[in-house]
Amino acid sequence: MFRGPAAGYLLRMPPDPDERPTEHLPPTRPVAREAVAREHVVAEAVDPLWAERLEGSVRSLKRLVALLAVLALAGVGLSVYALLRDDDDRRGASRERVARLDNRVDRLESRLGSTTNEADVARLRDRLETKADTRSLQQLSDDVQQLQTSLDKVSSGDDSSADAVTQLDGRVDELSEQLEALRNEQAP
C-alpha cells in the first residue's frame, strides 16, 4: 500500500493482474499533517512485474554495451594490424635500392655524355646551315623546268645540234639528281 498524492488516501495495489484497475475504492478519512510527520515512513511496495521489466531492460543494455565493447576492441585491433602491415610501405626505398638507382643514373649520364658532345652538336649545326632552304629548292626546280623546255625546243629543230642536245640532256639529268638529293636531305 502507498499513500496517494491527495490528503492521505491509502491506495491498495491490486494483488492480481486480472483484477480491474477501474474498481471503485472506498474513501478514507484524511490524516492530519502532524500525525504524518510523527509516523514512520513505510517503504512503498514495488510492483514485481515492473521490477522484472526494469531488470530485463538493464540486462539487455548490459549485453549491448558488452557487444559494443567487443566491436570497439576488434576495430582497434584491426587498425593496429593495418598500421603495422602498411609500415613497410611507408618506410620508402631501402638504402640498397637507392644506391642501385644512383649507380644506374650515373651510368646513363656517362653514356649520354660520351655520345653527345659539343663538337657533334656544332657539326650538325653546320650541316643544317649549308642545306638549301625552300626558296633555293624552288629556284632550282624552276631552272630545271626551263632547261627541259629549251631542250624540247632544240630537239624538235635541227639534227646538226644533236651534240648540243645530248650535252643539255646530261646537264638536265645532273640537275634533276641534285634536286632529288636536296629534297631527300631536307626531308626529316
Kinemage of the C-alpha trace (Angstrom):
@kinemage 1
@onewidth
@group {chain A} dominant
@subgroup {mainchain}
@vectorlist {calphas} color= white
{ca met a 1} P 0.000 0.000 0.000
{ca phe a 2} L 1.081 3.526 -0.614
{ca arg a 3} L -0.329 6.928 0.111
{ca gly a 4} L -1.976 8.868 -2.667
{ca pro a 5} L -0.990 12.410 -3.612
{ca ala a 6} L -4.147 13.854 -2.135
{ca ala a 7} L -4.856 14.225 1.513
{ca gly a 8} L -3.645 10.895 2.752
{ca tyr a 9} L -5.688 8.409 0.770
{ca leu a 10} L -4.372 4.936 1.126
{ca leu a 11} L -4.417 3.085 -2.127
{ca arg a 12} L -4.185 -0.620 -2.443
{ca met a 13} L -2.272 -2.162 -5.300
{ca pro a 14} L -4.178 -4.955 -6.950
{ca pro a 15} L -2.631 -8.276 -5.987
{ca asp a 16} L -3.764 -9.945 -9.188
{ca pro a 17} L -3.265 -8.505 -12.699
{ca asp a 18} L -6.692 -9.809 -13.735
{ca glu a 19} L -8.353 -7.526 -11.241
{ca arg a 20} L -9.820 -4.481 -12.882
{ca pro a 21} L -7.967 -1.231 -12.101
{ca thr a 22} L -11.049 0.942 -12.518
{ca glu a 23} L -12.758 -0.563 -9.495
{ca his a 24} L -14.282 1.978 -7.122
{ca leu a 25} L -12.234 2.438 -3.950
{ca pro a 26} L -13.899 3.397 -0.714
{ca pro a 27} L -12.922 6.836 0.588
{ca thr a 28} L -10.678 7.027 3.627
{ca arg a 29} L -10.508 9.725 6.149
{ca pro a 30} L -7.702 12.258 5.728
{ca val a 31} L -4.752 12.074 8.062
{ca ala a 32} L -3.651 15.172 9.894
{ca arg a 33} L -0.346 16.665 8.904
{ca glu a 34} L 1.079 16.454 12.322
{ca ala a 35} L 0.292 12.800 12.507
{ca val a 36} L 2.067 12.200 9.204
{ca ala a 37} L 5.197 13.857 10.470
{ca arg a 38} L 5.287 11.567 13.506
{ca glu a 39} L 4.629 8.355 11.696
{ca his a 40} L 7.431 6.199 10.483
{ca val a 41} L 7.965 6.199 6.739
{ca val a 42} L 6.903 2.883 5.390
{ca ala a 43} L 8.669 1.566 2.306
{ca glu a 44} L 6.406 1.551 -0.666
{ca ala a 45} L 5.539 -1.750 -2.199
{ca val a 46} L 7.024 -2.243 -5.637
{ca asp a 47} L 5.156 -3.987 -8.413
{ca pro a 48} L 7.019 -7.238 -9.162
{ca leu a 49} L 6.210 -7.063 -12.899
{ca trp a 50} L 7.623 -3.585 -13.123
{ca ala a 51} L 10.813 -4.725 -11.359
{ca glu a 52} L 11.177 -7.669 -13.728
{ca arg a 53} L 10.766 -5.434 -16.783
{ca leu a 54} L 13.306 -2.996 -15.412
{ca glu a 55} L 15.717 -5.823 -14.657
{ca gly a 56} L 15.252 -7.216 -18.200
{ca ser a 57} L 15.948 -3.801 -19.729
{ca val a 58} L 19.114 -3.386 -17.670
{ca arg a 59} L 20.243 -6.878 -18.682
{ca ser a 60} L 19.658 -6.036 -22.380
{ca leu a 61} L 21.624 -2.807 -22.018
{ca lys a 62} L 24.498 -4.692 -20.389
{ca arg a 63} L 24.590 -7.132 -23.309
{ca leu a 64} L 24.525 -4.275 -25.799
{ca val a 65} L 27.380 -2.473 -24.019
{ca ala a 66} L 29.411 -5.705 -23.925
{ca leu a 67} L 28.816 -6.234 -27.664
{ca leu a 68} L 29.850 -2.655 -28.437
{ca ala a 69} L 32.987 -3.065 -26.328
{ca val a 70} L 33.935 -6.227 -28.237
{ca leu a 71} L 33.345 -4.459 -31.573
{ca ala a 72} L 35.429 -1.465 -30.467
{ca leu a 73} L 38.294 -3.728 -29.401
{ca ala a 74} L 38.103 -5.585 -32.713
{ca gly a 75} L 38.232 -2.254 -34.570
{ca val a 76} L 41.251 -1.105 -32.583
{ca gly a 77} L 42.974 -4.444 -33.208
{ca leu a 78} L 42.331 -4.249 -36.953
{ca ser a 79} L 43.578 -0.682 -37.171
{ca val a 80} L 46.778 -1.547 -35.281
{ca tyr a 81} L 47.305 -4.528 -37.587
{ca ala a 82} L 46.763 -2.330 -40.673
{ca leu a 83} L 49.223 0.267 -39.377
{ca leu a 84} L 51.863 -2.360 -38.710
{ca arg a 85} L 51.295 -4.016 -42.073
{ca asp a 86} L 51.484 -0.717 -44.008
{ca asp a 87} L 54.524 0.396 -42.044
{ca asp a 88} L 56.851 -1.322 -44.548
{ca asp a 89} L 55.335 0.602 -47.464
{ca arg a 90} L 55.734 3.967 -45.754
{ca arg a 91} L 59.365 3.439 -44.984
{ca gly a 92} L 60.253 4.191 -48.600
{ca ala a 93} L 63.032 2.672 -50.644
{ca ser a 94} L 65.837 0.830 -48.939
{ca arg a 95} L 69.364 2.192 -48.984
{ca glu a 96} L 70.439 -0.576 -51.347
{ca arg a 97} L 67.732 0.269 -53.841
{ca val a 98} L 68.605 3.967 -53.722
{ca ala a 99} L 72.271 3.142 -54.270
{ca arg a 100} L 71.408 0.920 -57.266
{ca leu a 101} L 69.273 3.647 -58.802
{ca asp a 102} L 72.001 6.218 -58.236
{ca asn a 103} L 74.566 3.975 -59.962
{ca arg a 104} L 72.200 3.436 -62.872
{ca val a 105} L 71.667 7.181 -63.270
{ca asp a 106} L 75.446 7.735 -63.206
{ca arg a 107} L 75.943 5.096 -65.923
{ca leu a 108} L 73.256 6.630 -68.121
{ca glu a 109} L 74.717 10.111 -67.664
{ca ser a 110} L 78.185 8.925 -68.622
{ca arg a 111} L 76.807 7.163 -71.709
{ca leu a 112} L 74.917 10.285 -72.668
{ca gly a 113} L 77.974 12.474 -72.111
{ca ser a 114} L 80.168 10.301 -74.341
{ca thr a 115} L 77.714 10.148 -77.258
{ca thr a 116} L 76.750 13.782 -77.467
{ca asn a 117} L 79.401 16.362 -77.057
{ca glu a 118} L 79.685 19.915 -78.240
{ca ala a 119} L 81.671 19.017 -81.347
{ca asp a 120} L 78.879 16.763 -82.587
{ca val a 121} L 76.323 19.463 -81.978
{ca ala a 122} L 78.436 22.070 -83.822
{ca arg a 123} L 78.968 19.711 -86.761
{ca leu a 124} L 75.243 19.089 -87.037
{ca arg a 125} L 74.520 22.807 -86.847
{ca asp a 126} L 76.998 23.482 -89.717
{ca arg a 127} L 75.365 20.775 -91.875
{ca leu a 128} L 71.939 22.263 -91.294
{ca glu a 129} L 73.138 25.757 -92.225
{ca thr a 130} L 74.582 24.550 -95.532
{ca lys a 131} L 71.349 22.841 -96.559
{ca ala a 132} L 69.211 24.563 -99.160
{ca asp a 133} L 66.113 26.264 -97.941
{ca thr a 134} L 62.694 26.012 -99.609
{ca arg a 135} L 63.238 29.091 -101.764
{ca ser a 136} L 66.500 27.725 -103.154
{ca leu a 137} L 64.844 24.398 -103.953
{ca gln a 138} L 62.036 26.167 -105.788
{ca gln a 139} L 64.519 28.215 -107.819
{ca leu a 140} L 66.460 25.085 -108.753
{ca ser a 141} L 63.239 23.366 -109.792
{ca asp a 142} L 62.332 26.329 -111.995
{ca asp a 143} L 65.790 26.206 -113.629
{ca val a 144} L 65.358 22.513 -114.388
{ca gln a 145} L 61.952 23.209 -115.897
{ca gln a 146} L 63.391 25.955 -118.132
{ca leu a 147} L 66.175 23.655 -119.286
{ca gln a 148} L 63.657 20.941 -120.060
{ca thr a 149} L 61.538 23.268 -122.188
{ca ser a 150} L 64.580 24.593 -124.022
{ca leu a 151} L 65.719 21.001 -124.632
{ca asp a 152} L 62.344 20.165 -126.106
{ca lys a 153} L 62.591 23.179 -128.435
{ca val a 154} L 66.091 22.258 -129.546
{ca ser a 155} L 65.292 18.586 -130.134
{ca ser a 156} L 62.356 19.462 -132.346
{ca gly a 157} L 64.694 21.577 -134.534
{ca asp a 158} L 67.939 20.754 -136.403
{ca asp a 159} L 69.858 17.457 -136.425
{ca ser a 160} L 73.106 19.387 -136.520
{ca ser a 161} L 72.603 20.357 -132.969
{ca ala a 162} L 72.365 16.717 -131.751
{ca asp a 163} L 75.577 17.039 -129.793
{ca ala a 164} L 74.286 20.132 -128.006
{ca val a 165} L 71.065 18.333 -127.170
{ca thr a 166} L 72.959 15.391 -125.725
{ca gln a 167} L 75.026 17.722 -123.571
{ca leu a 168} L 71.951 19.578 -122.410
{ca asp a 169} L 70.202 16.297 -121.643
{ca gly a 170} L 73.143 15.216 -119.470
{ca arg a 171} L 73.095 18.539 -117.627
{ca val a 172} L 69.357 18.280 -117.055
{ca asp a 173} L 69.803 14.760 -115.657
{ca glu a 174} L 72.547 16.035 -113.311
{ca leu a 175} L 70.361 18.898 -112.111
{ca ser a 176} L 67.427 16.520 -111.571
{ca glu a 177} L 69.616 14.227 -109.461
{ca gln a 178} L 70.911 17.168 -107.454
{ca leu a 179} L 67.347 18.385 -106.896
{ca glu a 180} L 66.222 14.960 -105.666
{ca ala a 181} L 69.255 14.710 -103.376
{ca leu a 182} L 68.482 18.119 -101.859
{ca arg a 183} L 64.842 17.187 -101.344
{ca asn a 184} L 65.837 13.937 -99.623
{ca glu a 185} L 68.275 15.741 -97.342
{ca gln a 186} L 65.745 18.358 -96.378
{ca ala a 187} L 63.014 15.842 -95.560
{ca pro a 188} L 63.148 14.861 -91.862
